[in-house]
Amino acid sequence: MTLLIKNARLETGFLFENNLVIGTNTDCFDLLIEEGKIVAIDETISSVDAETIDVQGQLLLPSFREMHIHIDKTYFSGEWIAPTPITQGIFTRIQEEIELLPLQLPVAKERATKMVEHLIANGHTHIRSHCNVDPQIGTEHIKITKEVLESFADQITYEIVAFPQHGLLRSNVENLMREAMELGATHVGGVDPAIVDRETRRSLELIVEIAKTYDKQIDIHLHDRDLLGSLEIQTLMDIIEETGFTNGVTISHAIALSDLTEAQLEPLVKRMASFNIDVTSTIPIGQNRSTIPVNYLHDNGVNVSIGHDSLTDHWSPFGSGDTIEKLNTLAERFKYIDERSLGQAWKYAAAGITPLDVDGNQVWPKVGDNANFLVIDGVSSAHVVARRCPITTVISKGKVIHQNPTELKGALR
């Protein structure tokens, strides 16, 4: 398929005044796309054989990657139900799931499909979903999630994390986790080995062993705080070092990083960077919900990505699936108020990609890049993050996969 995008606004550099960045320079270009790749970028391109869309000077930005979501267990698209009060920490929710998940199984596929459609409409062209593997539902959620995501394979890419929510050891699901690997899960998951499994090292050793045996990556939930959470991270790295595990490792949430002093944080983060461990965060805010030091991690070599965790489920009613809103929260939390810092926030939602590097050099898009991008009614990435400008078109693999009719306002938003 050939697609011609006309009059797309691209960022070309920073606007400086007295050595300060005061804006972003942009120009309009045409982009020609073939077989999912950008093959030409020029002021004017003519192609009689291409599907053509004129975006009327709207901004082109990299599409989003949803790096932490649970599409397998949700209230989304169903009746409104608020979560119940938490009385026993994570075990409140684990106990609920013993009855809830089997009851939701008949609607799990439909709701997962609605979630994926919602995420696509909000600009996501890649989804990493965590899926329960537990004694009640076995590997049914893995099968359902794979079926749903595969039905969108012509639109998005995806990953599936086999997630032993009720504890890898506590719920005795080792064999089910191995079955999940054979069914197509891409990552081995885990959760709070000290609190849930109560055997930190043995739990983490088993996670790494399964991942190594099946040549998979790891994405583990670590909510434990302060020095306990730090110990879990250190133990995981000890095992990685001992076993020579070299596949990708993600720590989801990593809440302990928000509790440590800089003296405690520095050696831990340095070691994380040496093992190429990345972190995914929902950017939690509010009472007793500390945000991990995103800037510090990035500046010290640890890649950070953001995710929504849920839209609405028995854990939280607050998910939106709106990553521009999430970037806005991140920017406000860390006081990104200037053109440069606002625009550079985009990397946390787009696998590190920004149109301009920190010095203002244009680094995206380039001929040869994958044609995964968003058309947005905004004048710069900074403007989009600050004012939450709307996405009008989602393009993935060189095809238009979603359009949102929008009254164009440009800089007036």
C-alpha positions in Angstrom: 0.0 0.0 0.0 1.2 3.5 -0.8 0.0 6.5 1.2 0.8 10.2 0.5 0.4 12.6 3.4 0.3 16.2 2.3 0.8 19.4 4.3 2.1 17.8 7.5 3.7 20.1 10.0 7.1 18.8 11.2 9.3 20.2 13.9 12.6 21.5 12.4 14.4 23.0 15.3 14.2 25.2 18.4 13.6 29.0 18.3 16.2 30.7 20.4 16.3 34.2 22.0 19.2 35.2 24.2 20.4 31.6 24.3 17.0 30.4 25.6 14.6 28.2 23.8 11.4 30.2 23.4 9.6 28.1 20.8 9.8 25.4 18.1 10.3 26.1 14.4 8.1 24.0 12.0 7.5 23.7 8.3 5.0 21.8 6.2 6.1 18.8 4.2 4.6 15.9 2.2 5.5 12.3 3.2 5.3 9.3 0.9 4.8 5.9 2.6 5.2 2.5 1.0 4.9 -0.9 2.7 4.8 0.7 6.1 7.9 2.8 5.7 8.6 6.5 4.9 10.3 6.5 1.5 10.3 10.3 0.8 9.9 13.6 2.7 9.8 16.8 0.6 8.1 20.1 0.3 5.9 18.7 -2.5 5.5 15.1 -3.6 3.1 14.0 -6.4 2.0 10.4 -6.7 -1.0 9.4 -8.9 -1.0 5.8 -7.5 -1.2 6.7 -3.8 -4.0 7.1 -1.4 -3.7 10.8 -0.4 -4.7 12.6 2.7 -4.3 16.3 3.3 -3.7 17.0 7.0 -4.0 20.8 6.5 -0.9 21.9 8.4 -1.6 19.7 11.4 1.4 18.5 13.5 2.9 15.0 12.9 4.3 13.3 16.0 5.5 9.7 16.9 2.7 7.3 17.9 2.4 6.0 21.4 3.4 2.6 22.9 1.1 1.5 25.8 3.7 -0.3 27.9 1.6 -1.4 30.9 -2.1 -2.3 30.7 -4.3 -5.2 31.8 -6.8 -5.8 29.0 -7.8 -9.1 30.3 -9.6 -8.0 33.5 -11.7 -4.8 33.2 -15.1 -3.2 33.8 -14.5 -1.1 30.7 -17.5 -1.1 28.3 -19.6 -2.7 31.0 -21.8 -1.3 33.8 -20.3 1.2 36.2 -18.8 -0.5 39.3 -16.5 1.3 41.8 -13.7 -0.7 43.5 -14.3 -1.8 47.0 -12.2 -0.3 49.9 -8.8 -1.9 50.4 -8.5 -3.6 53.8 -5.6 -6.0 53.4 -3.4 -4.3 50.8 -2.8 -6.3 47.6 -4.4 -9.4 49.2 -7.8 -7.6 49.1 -7.7 -7.6 45.3 -6.2 -11.1 45.0 -9.1 -12.5 47.2 -11.7 -10.7 45.0 -10.2 -12.1 41.8 -10.8 -15.7 43.0 -14.5 -15.1 42.4 -14.5 -12.1 40.0 -12.4 -13.4 37.2 -14.3 -16.6 36.5 -17.5 -14.5 36.5 -16.0 -12.1 34.0 -14.7 -14.8 31.6 -17.8 -14.7 29.3 -17.3 -11.0 28.6 -13.5 -10.9 28.8 -13.0 -11.1 25.0 -15.6 -8.4 24.2 -14.2 -6.0 26.9 -10.6 -6.6 25.8 -11.6 -5.8 22.2 -13.2 -2.5 23.4 -10.1 -1.6 25.3 -7.8 -2.1 22.3 -10.2 0.0 20.1 -10.1 2.7 22.8 -6.3 2.6 23.0 -5.9 2.8 19.2 -8.3 5.8 19.1 -6.0 7.4 21.7 -2.9 7.0 19.5 -1.4 3.7 20.6 0.2 1.5 17.9 1.8 -0.9 20.3 0.3 -2.5 23.4 2.0 -4.6 26.1 -0.7 -6.3 28.1 -0.2 -8.2 31.4 -2.5 -11.2 31.7 -3.4 -13.2 34.8 -2.2 -16.7 35.1 -3.8 -18.1 38.2 -5.5 -21.3 39.6 -9.0 -20.0 38.9 -8.7 -19.1 35.2 -5.5 -21.0 34.3 -4.2 -19.7 31.0 -7.6 -18.7 29.5 -6.7 -15.0 29.7 -3.5 -15.6 27.8 -5.5 -17.3 25.0 -8.2 -14.6 25.0 -5.7 -11.8 25.0 -3.6 -13.3 22.2 -6.8 -13.9 20.1 -7.9 -10.3 20.6 -4.5 -8.7 20.0 -3.9 -10.9 16.9 -7.2 -9.7 15.5 -5.6 -6.2 15.4 -2.3 -7.4 14.0 -2.7 -5.5 10.8 -3.0 -2.3 12.8 -0.7 -2.6 15.8 2.1 -4.6 17.3 1.8 -6.2 20.7 3.4 -8.1 23.6 1.9 -10.3 26.3 3.2 -10.7 29.8 2.2 -13.9 31.7 1.3 -12.4 35.1 1.0 -14.6 38.2 -1.1 -12.0 40.0 -1.8 -14.3 43.0 1.9 -15.2 43.5 4.2 -17.4 41.4 4.9 -19.6 44.5 1.9 -18.7 46.6 -0.5 -20.0 44.0 1.7 -22.7 42.7 1.4 -21.7 39.0 4.8 -22.7 37.7 3.4 -25.2 35.3 0.7 -22.8 34.1 3.4 -20.1 33.5 5.4 -22.6 31.4 2.2 -23.3 29.5 1.7 -19.6 28.9 5.1 -19.4 27.4 4.2 -22.1 24.9 0.9 -20.3 24.1 2.8 -17.3 22.9 3.4 -15.0 25.9 6.4 -12.8 25.2 7.3 -12.0 28.8 7.5 -13.7 32.2 5.8 -11.6 34.9 5.9 -11.6 38.7 4.7 -9.5 41.6 6.2 -8.4 44.9 8.1 -11.6 45.7 8.8 -10.6 49.3 5.2 -9.8 50.3 3.2 -12.1 48.0 5.5 -15.1 47.7 7.4 -14.5 50.9 10.4 -16.0 49.3 12.1 -13.3 47.4 15.1 -15.1 46.0 13.3 -18.4 45.1 10.5 -16.5 43.4 12.9 -14.4 41.3 15.1 -17.3 40.5 12.1 -19.1 39.0 11.1 -16.1 37.0 14.5 -15.8 35.5 14.8 -19.6 34.9 11.5 -19.7 33.0 12.4 -16.7 30.9 15.8 -18.2 30.1 14.4 -21.6 29.3 11.8 -20.2 26.8 14.0 -17.3 25.6 11.5 -14.7 26.8 11.9 -11.3 28.4 10.8 -10.3 31.9 8.4 -7.7 33.2 7.8 -7.8 36.9 5.5 -5.7 39.1 7.3 -4.3 42.1 5.2 -2.2 44.4 7.1 -2.9 47.6 8.5 0.3 49.1 11.7 1.7 50.5 14.5 -0.7 51.3 12.4 -3.8 50.8 11.7 -2.9 47.2 15.3 -1.9 46.8 16.4 -5.4 48.1 14.1 -7.0 45.5 15.6 -5.0 42.7 19.2 -5.9 43.9 18.3 -9.5 44.3 16.9 -9.6 40.7 20.1 -8.1 39.4 22.2 -10.6 41.4 20.3 -13.5 39.7 20.6 -11.9 36.3 24.4 -11.6 36.8 24.7 -15.1 38.2 22.7 -16.7 35.3 24.0 -14.6 32.5 20.5 -13.6 31.5 20.6 -11.1 28.7 17.1 -10.7 27.5 15.1 -7.6 28.3 14.0 -6.8 31.8 11.4 -4.3 32.8 10.4 -3.3 36.3 6.8 -2.1 36.4 6.0 0.6 39.0 9.3 0.2 40.9 7.8 2.3 43.7 10.8 1.9 46.0 12.8 4.2 43.7 10.6 7.1 44.9 11.5 6.4 48.6 15.3 6.2 48.5 17.7 9.0 49.2 20.1 10.0 46.4 22.9 8.2 48.2 20.8 5.0 48.2 19.5 5.6 44.7 22.8 6.3 42.9 24.5 2.9 43.1 21.2 1.1 42.5 20.3 3.1 39.4 23.9 2.8 38.1 23.6 -1.0 38.4 20.2 -1.0 36.8 21.6 0.9 33.8 24.5 -1.6 33.5 22.0 -4.4 33.1 19.8 -2.4 30.7 16.8 -2.7 33.0 14.0 -0.3 32.1 11.2 1.0 34.2 7.5 1.5 33.4 5.4 3.9 35.5 1.8 5.1 35.6 3.1 8.4 37.1 1.0 8.0 40.3 0.1 11.1 42.2 -1.9 11.8 45.4 -1.7 10.9 49.1 0.8 8.2 49.8 1.4 7.7 46.1 5.0 8.8 45.3 6.2 9.3 41.8 9.5 7.7 40.8 12.3 10.1 39.9 11.8 10.0 36.1 14.4 12.6 35.2 17.0 11.1 37.4 16.5 7.7 36.0 16.6 8.9 32.4 19.7 11.1 33.0 21.5 8.1 34.5 20.8 5.7 31.7 17.6 3.9 32.7 14.9 4.0 30.1 11.5 5.0 31.4 8.1 4.4 29.7 4.6 5.2 30.8 1.5 3.1 30.9 -2.1 3.3 32.1 -2.4 0.0 34.0 -6.1 -0.1 33.6 -9.1 1.9 32.3 -11.6 1.0 35.0 -11.5 -2.2 37.0 -11.6 -3.6 40.5 -8.2 -2.0 41.3 -8.8 1.6 40.1 -11.6 3.6 38.5 -9.3 6.4 37.1 -7.7 5.1 33.9 -8.4 7.1 30.8 -6.1 5.6 28.1 -5.3 9.1 27.1 -1.5 9.3 27.0 -1.4 13.0 26.1 -3.2 13.5 29.5 -0.7 11.2 31.1 2.2 13.3 29.7 0.5 16.4 30.9 0.4 14.9 34.4 4.1 14.0 34.2 5.0 17.5 33.0 3.0 19.2 35.8 4.4 16.8 38.4 8.1 17.5 37.4 7.5 21.2 36.5 8.1 20.9 32.8 6.9 24.3 31.9 9.3 25.5 29.1 9.2 24.6 25.4 12.2 22.2 25.5 11.2 20.2 28.6 7.6 19.9 27.6 8.5 18.6 24.1 11.1 16.2 25.4 8.5 14.5 27.6 7.2 12.8 24.5 10.0 10.2 24.6 8.4 8.6 27.7 5.4 7.6 25.6 7.1 6.8 22.3 10.0 4.4 23.0 12.4 7.3 23.4 11.5 9.1 20.1 11.1 12.8 19.9 11.0 15.0 16.8 13.9 17.1 18.1 16.8 16.0 20.3 17.6 18.0 23.5 19.8 20.4 21.4 17.0 21.0 18.9 18.4 18.9 16.0 15.7 17.2 14.0 15.9 13.4 14.5 12.4 12.3 13.5 10.9 11.6 11.0 13.5 10.3 8.6 13.3 8.3 5.3 13.4 4.6 6.3 11.5 5.1 9.6 8.4 3.1 10.3 5.2 5.0 9.4 3.7 5.0 12.9 2.5 8.5 13.8 -0.2 10.8 15.0 -1.8 13.8 13.3 -2.6 16.3 16.0 -4.2 19.7 16.0 -1.3 21.5 17.7 1.7 23.6 16.7 4.5 21.8 18.6 5.0 18.7 20.8 5.3 21.1 23.8 2.0 22.7 22.9 0.3 19.3 22.6 1.6 18.2 26.0 0.7 21.4 27.8 -2.7 22.1 26.2 -3.7 18.4 25.6 -4.3 19.0 21.9 -6.5 16.4 20.2 -5.4 13.5 17.9 -7.3 13.7 14.6 -5.7 10.7 12.8 -3.8 7.6 13.8 -1.4 6.1 11.2 0.2 2.7 11.9 2.2 0.5 9.5 1.6 3.1 6.8 -2.2 2.9 7.1 -4.8 5.2 8.6 -6.3 3.1 11.4 -8.4 5.7 13.1 -9.8 9.2 12.6 -11.4 11.6 15.1 -13.5 14.3 13.5 -12.2 17.6 15.1 -12.7 21.3 14.6 -9.2 22.6 13.9 -8.0 25.4 16.2 -4.2 25.1 16.0 -2.4 27.6 18.2 -5.7 28.8 19.8 -6.0 25.7 21.9 
